Amino acid sequence: VYWGGMAILTLVSLGVMGVSGFRTLYQIDQPYSMYVMTYGQYYLLMLVCGYIASLFAASLSMLVSAKMHSRNIAAGIPFFLYCLMPFIGRMFSSVTVVFRLVPDVLFNIMANVKNLTVFQIGSIVFRQIPAVMLLYTVLSVLLLPLVYRSYCRYGLRPR
């Protein structure tokens, strides 16, 4: 469903605006950006990050639904992750760095590419976007066996 919607959006966007700027460097617009990429690569990054965010929200919602036996609570999980967490993160962003690693970063790539955020653990230094992409891809994959076991344990059959 995600890729179908994004394919339609891509066709409409590229049909209206064209592909002439696809190979233009992003630094034309943001000269101090630490990410050296073209607008085409930037667009593909947004597509992939949105897919990772969707996978994480879906797998977490399925796990909550299986554990709590409530579809209503599970439907609120993506709302909390992607609508409320940005506001909570803005309130506490000066206090803690953890809110720079929340999953709404994946949906707000435009703002996060402009801002320089670098993390260091010991002697390892890494950038925010690759770290968040890796973290939530791994979490999405690790949640799937838990979802399967939860559905099997309680005798729930996925619909």
BAVEXLUM-621650 format. One record per residue (C-alpha): x, y, z; residue number from 0. Coordinates in steps of 0.001 Angstrom, whole numbers. Layout:
BEGIN
+---------+---------+---------+------+
!       x !       y !       z ! pado !
+---------+---------+---------+------+
!       X !       Y !       Z !  NUM !
...
+---------+---------+---------+------+
// end
This chain:
BEGIN
+---------+---------+---------+------+
!       x !       y !       z ! pado !
+---------+---------+---------+------+
!       0 !       0 !       0 !    0 !
!    2804 !    2400 !     917 !    1 !
!    4774 !    1834 !   -2278 !    2 !
!    1626 !    2076 !   -4400 !    3 !
!     751 !    5444 !   -2897 !    4 !
!    4304 !    6699 !   -3243 !    5 !
!    4442 !    5551 !   -6875 !    6 !
!    1311 !    7570 !   -7655 !    7 !
!    2720 !   10589 !   -5802 !    8 !
!    6015 !   10257 !   -7661 !    9 !
!    4326 !   10020 !  -11049 !   10 !
!    2160 !   13056 !  -10383 !   11 !
!    5030 !   15083 !   -8891 !   12 !
!    7509 !   14285 !  -11632 !   13 !
!    4814 !   14692 !  -14290 !   14 !
!    4020 !   18200 !  -13111 !   15 !
!    7480 !   19422 !  -12056 !   16 !
!    9694 !   17351 !  -14339 !   17 !
!   12964 !   15587 !  -13633 !   18 !
!   15389 !   18334 !  -14654 !   19 !
!   16603 !   18981 !  -11096 !   20 !
!   16947 !   15331 !  -10127 !   21 !
!   20776 !   15444 !  -10345 !   22 !
!   21181 !   18902 !   -8801 !   23 !
!   23197 !   18894 !   -5605 !   24 !
!   21231 !   19573 !   -2433 !   25 !
!   23935 !   22035 !   -1317 !   26 !
!   22599 !   24523 !   -3875 !   27 !
!   19697 !   25154 !   -1473 !   28 !
!   21406 !   24233 !    1827 !   29 !
!   25129 !   25055 !    1476 !   30 !
!   25995 !   24035 !    5063 !   31 !
!   24287 !   20640 !    4975 !   32 !
!   26598 !   17814 !    5994 !   33 !
!   24815 !   15371 !    3659 !   34 !
!   26314 !   15483 !     179 !   35 !
!   23521 !   14273 !   -2076 !   36 !
!   21406 !   15241 !   -5041 !   37 !
!   17720 !   16087 !   -4951 !   38 !
!   17001 !   12677 !   -6458 !   39 !
!   18895 !   10917 !   -3687 !   40 !
!   17147 !   13153 !   -1158 !   41 !
!   13757 !   12122 !   -2556 !   42 !
!   14699 !    8440 !   -2403 !   43 !
!   15900 !    8947 !    1185 !   44 !
!   12493 !   10395 !    2084 !   45 !
!   10745 !    7407 !     475 !   46 !
!   12870 !    4841 !    2298 !   47 !
!   12628 !    6628 !    5660 !   48 !
!    8845 !    6855 !    5333 !   49 !
!    8701 !    3132 !    4606 !   50 !
!   10849 !    2303 !    7634 !   51 !
!    8621 !    4498 !    9820 !   52 !
!    5507 !    2788 !    8467 !   53 !
!    6967 !    -673 !    9107 !   54 !
!    7907 !     240 !   12661 !   55 !
!    4482 !    1720 !   13431 !   56 !
!    2702 !   -1296 !   11937 !   57 !
!    4800 !   -3875 !   13771 !   58 !
!    4509 !   -2031 !   17088 !   59 !
!     736 !   -1656 !   16640 !   60 !
!     368 !   -5349 !   15877 !   61 !
!    2372 !   -6269 !   18965 !   62 !
!     274 !   -3991 !   21194 !   63 !
!   -2916 !   -5376 !   19655 !   64 !
!   -1824 !   -8954 !   20300 !   65 !
!    -644 !   -8332 !   23850 !   66 !
!   -3494 !   -6120 !   25053 !   67 !
!   -6289 !   -7629 !   22937 !   68 !
!   -7416 !   -4144 !   21964 !   69 !
!   -7525 !   -2732 !   18484 !   70 !
!   -8410 !     715 !   19803 !   71 !
!   -5213 !    1095 !   21814 !   72 !
!   -3168 !    -304 !   18928 !   73 !
!   -4665 !    2278 !   16567 !   74 !
!   -3425 !    5039 !   18849 !   75 !
!     213 !    3916 !   18718 !   76 !
!    1056 !    5529 !   15328 !   77 !
!    -783 !    8690 !   16401 !   78 !
!    1331 !    8879 !   19541 !   79 !
!    4601 !    8102 !   17732 !   80 !
!    4207 !   10483 !   14821 !   81 !
!    1830 !   13215 !   16040 !   82 !
!    2442 !   13640 !   19769 !   83 !
!    6131 !   12732 !   20054 !   84 !
!    7288 !   15750 !   17979 !   85 !
!    5580 !   18114 !   20440 !   86 !
!    6930 !   16276 !   23465 !   87 !
!   10365 !   16192 !   21856 !   88 !
!   10347 !   19944 !   21257 !   89 !
!    9488 !   20601 !   24889 !   90 !
!   12339 !   18443 !   26219 !   91 !
!   14865 !   18660 !   23366 !   92 !
!   17173 !   20948 !   25319 !   93 !
!   17196 !   18527 !   28256 !   94 !
!   17818 !   15189 !   26561 !   95 !
!   19309 !   13935 !   23321 !   96 !
!   17017 !   10875 !   23269 !   97 !
!   14324 !   12852 !   21450 !   98 !
!   16639 !   13204 !   18475 !   99 !
!   16358 !    9430 !   18016 !  100 !
!   12554 !    9059 !   18146 !  101 !
!   10791 !    7593 !   15105 !  102 !
!    9201 !   10878 !   13980 !  103 !
!   12673 !   11843 !   12737 !  104 !
!   12017 !    9482 !    9823 !  105 !
!    8940 !   11434 !    8714 !  106 !
!   10608 !   14809 !    9186 !  107 !
!   13683 !   14254 !    7063 !  108 !
!   13592 !   17762 !    5551 !  109 !
!   14224 !   19430 !    8918 !  110 !
!   16737 !   16839 !   10047 !  111 !
!   18892 !   17059 !    6923 !  112 !
!   19225 !   20820 !    7489 !  113 !
!   20317 !   20452 !   11119 !  114 !
!   23682 !   19042 !   12020 !  115 !
!   23229 !   16266 !   14591 !  116 !
!   26156 !   14002 !   15339 !  117 !
!   26345 !   11396 !   18086 !  118 !
!   29390 !    9852 !   19693 !  119 !
!   29567 !    6623 !   21660 !  120 !
!   33127 !    6044 !   22758 !  121 !
!   35304 !    6555 !   19716 !  122 !
!   32477 !    5921 !   17233 !  123 !
!   30920 !    9025 !   15662 !  124 !
!   27761 !    8739 !   13562 !  125 !
!   25132 !   10961 !   11986 !  126 !
!   21495 !   11118 !   13046 !  127 !
!   19667 !    9930 !    9930 !  128 !
!   21673 !    6752 !    9211 !  129 !
!   21552 !    5869 !   12908 !  130 !
!   17773 !    6310 !   13097 !  131 !
!   17255 !    4380 !    9863 !  132 !
!   19331 !    1450 !   11131 !  133 !
!   17774 !    1519 !   14605 !  134 !
!   14153 !    1396 !   13447 !  135 !
!   14813 !   -1099 !   10671 !  136 !
!   16343 !   -3476 !   13203 !  137 !
!   13526 !   -2855 !   15706 !  138 !
!   10883 !   -3501 !   13035 !  139 !
!   12476 !   -6805 !   12094 !  140 !
!   12956 !   -7848 !   15727 !  141 !
!    9322 !   -7087 !   16604 !  142 !
!    7891 !   -9397 !   13937 !  143 !
!    8759 !  -12717 !   15673 !  144 !
!    7305 !  -11311 !   18897 !  145 !
!    4110 !  -10403 !   17070 !  146 !
!    3889 !  -13868 !   15563 !  147 !
!    4418 !  -15579 !   18937 !  148 !
!    1867 !  -13311 !   20593 !  149 !
!    -776 !  -14082 !   18003 !  150 !
!     -78 !  -17814 !   18206 !  151 !
!     -23 !  -17929 !   22018 !  152 !
!   -3433 !  -16371 !   22465 !  153 !
!   -5044 !  -18193 !   19593 !  154 !
!   -5652 !  -15019 !   17639 !  155 !
!   -5787 !  -15445 !   13927 !  156 !
!   -4568 !  -12507 !   11838 !  157 !
!   -7306 !  -11203 !    9586 !  158 !
+---------+---------+---------+------+
// end
